């Protein structure tokens, strides 16, 4: 059994806790949150030891691994302490407030050979995994262009007062929302090398941007557009999509379906020339515990298996999340140039 503790029992923390509590190879040894209301509810309905002070929890419970689900500004000091104490760490996204903070943690985790992961769940969505297989297989031919888009209804009125609209807390559409599609672009097509120009526009917020528009160039010299808007009330929830155009075809992919057009006969197995459609239900493996989507259980299961040395620590590790942090930094810098 892997002993696991959780720091932060907000929306994502509670989701992780539910999955961890049902995992056959996990024993939850402690939960901490600064809200007494939250810890009192968890105490009432579970047997998990609860703390309002995470440092007290770490001193009193046994933990092989710790999940960090707190606002981004706390990630660097918390994760650094956990790594120093030889804990495997799963941190929520985005990784750190700055690329410099993340670089230190990447080196520390690698030096101590500790399993590390960041919660970019799209890499565990069946359609996006299939997208990467097709791209990596070269079936689209020479790539010409990509468009990555993430849209949803997060900030939909003025005067919201929470960490999402405070840049010092890690809020803002770029860091908290656009990071999802940035990470997916990097995973599928390669690191962002330069940003040719960006617009960060407020809609309802006064301190942060609610929309992001950027022209990106990757290390392969492939260029494309990033579009992000977390103030679009026409969406019920987050929608993430990636479109890629190549000499041999085109892919339009989101979390529900993958549509691909091939203009040659050199296609993957079970595909044909012309339009093909694959649905996430056909591309996703079953999980032992379903919550919000198979990908949330799959990412945690992968983290636990990496600790057990059953899989390599190569998916969503700190190093890959650091690449996303660097891309965020490049976008911010492109505004001031």
Secondary structure as the mmCIF struct_conf table of DSSP 4:
data_model
#
loop_
_struct_conf.conf_type_id
_struct_conf.id
_struct_conf.beg_label_comp_id
_struct_conf.beg_label_asym_id
_struct_conf.beg_label_seq_id
_struct_conf.end_label_comp_id
_struct_conf.end_label_asym_id
_struct_conf.end_label_seq_id
STRN STRN1 UNK A 2 UNK A 7
BEND BEND1 UNK A 10 UNK A 10
HELX_RH_AL_P HELX_RH_AL_P1 UNK A 11 UNK A 22
TURN_TY1_P TURN_TY1_P1 UNK A 24 UNK A 25
STRN STRN2 UNK A 26 UNK A 32
BEND BEND2 UNK A 34 UNK A 34
HELX_RH_AL_P HELX_RH_AL_P2 UNK A 36 UNK A 45
STRN STRN3 UNK A 50 UNK A 51
BEND BEND3 UNK A 52 UNK A 52
HELX_RH_AL_P HELX_RH_AL_P3 UNK A 54 UNK A 60
BEND BEND4 UNK A 61 UNK A 61
BEND BEND5 UNK A 64 UNK A 64
STRN STRN4 UNK A 65 UNK A 68
BEND BEND6 UNK A 70 UNK A 70
HELX_RH_3T_P HELX_RH_3T_P1 UNK A 72 UNK A 74
HELX_RH_AL_P HELX_RH_AL_P4 UNK A 75 UNK A 84
TURN_TY1_P TURN_TY1_P2 UNK A 85 UNK A 86
STRN STRN5 UNK A 88 UNK A 91
HELX_LH_PP_P HELX_LH_PP_P1 UNK A 92 UNK A 92
BEND BEND7 UNK A 93 UNK A 94
BEND BEND8 UNK A 97 UNK A 98
HELX_RH_AL_P HELX_RH_AL_P5 UNK A 99 UNK A 112
TURN_TY1_P TURN_TY1_P3 UNK A 113 UNK A 113
STRN STRN6 UNK A 116 UNK A 118
HELX_RH_3T_P HELX_RH_3T_P2 UNK A 121 UNK A 124
BEND BEND9 UNK A 125 UNK A 125
HELX_RH_AL_P HELX_RH_AL_P6 UNK A 126 UNK A 136
TURN_TY1_P TURN_TY1_P4 UNK A 137 UNK A 140
BEND BEND10 UNK A 142 UNK A 142
STRN STRN7 UNK A 143 UNK A 151
STRN STRN8 UNK A 153 UNK A 153
BEND BEND11 UNK A 154 UNK A 154
BEND BEND12 UNK A 157 UNK A 157
TURN_TY1_P TURN_TY1_P5 UNK A 158 UNK A 159
BEND BEND13 UNK A 162 UNK A 162
HELX_RH_3T_P HELX_RH_3T_P3 UNK A 163 UNK A 165
HELX_RH_3T_P HELX_RH_3T_P4 UNK A 167 UNK A 169
TURN_TY1_P TURN_TY1_P6 UNK A 170 UNK A 170
BEND BEND14 UNK A 172 UNK A 172
HELX_RH_AL_P HELX_RH_AL_P7 UNK A 173 UNK A 173
HELX_RH_PI_P HELX_RH_PI_P1 UNK A 174 UNK A 178
HELX_RH_AL_P HELX_RH_AL_P8 UNK A 179 UNK A 189
STRN STRN9 UNK A 192 UNK A 201
BEND BEND15 UNK A 203 UNK A 204
BEND BEND16 UNK A 206 UNK A 208
BEND BEND17 UNK A 210 UNK A 210
STRN STRN10 UNK A 211 UNK A 218
TURN_TY1_P TURN_TY1_P7 UNK A 219 UNK A 220
BEND BEND18 UNK A 221 UNK A 221
STRN STRN11 UNK A 223 UNK A 229
BEND BEND19 UNK A 230 UNK A 230
STRN STRN12 UNK A 231 UNK A 231
TURN_TY1_P TURN_TY1_P8 UNK A 233 UNK A 234
BEND BEND20 UNK A 236 UNK A 237
STRN STRN13 UNK A 239 UNK A 246
TURN_TY1_P TURN_TY1_P9 UNK A 247 UNK A 248
STRN STRN14 UNK A 249 UNK A 254
BEND BEND21 UNK A 255 UNK A 256
STRN STRN15 UNK A 257 UNK A 262
BEND BEND22 UNK A 263 UNK A 265
TURN_TY1_P TURN_TY1_P10 UNK A 269 UNK A 270
BEND BEND23 UNK A 273 UNK A 273
STRN STRN16 UNK A 274 UNK A 279
HELX_RH_AL_P HELX_RH_AL_P9 UNK A 280 UNK A 283
BEND BEND24 UNK A 288 UNK A 289
BEND BEND25 UNK A 291 UNK A 293
HELX_RH_AL_P HELX_RH_AL_P10 UNK A 294 UNK A 307
TURN_TY1_P TURN_TY1_P11 UNK A 308 UNK A 309
BEND BEND26 UNK A 310 UNK A 311
BEND BEND27 UNK A 313 UNK A 313
BEND BEND28 UNK A 315 UNK A 316
HELX_RH_AL_P HELX_RH_AL_P11 UNK A 318 UNK A 336
#
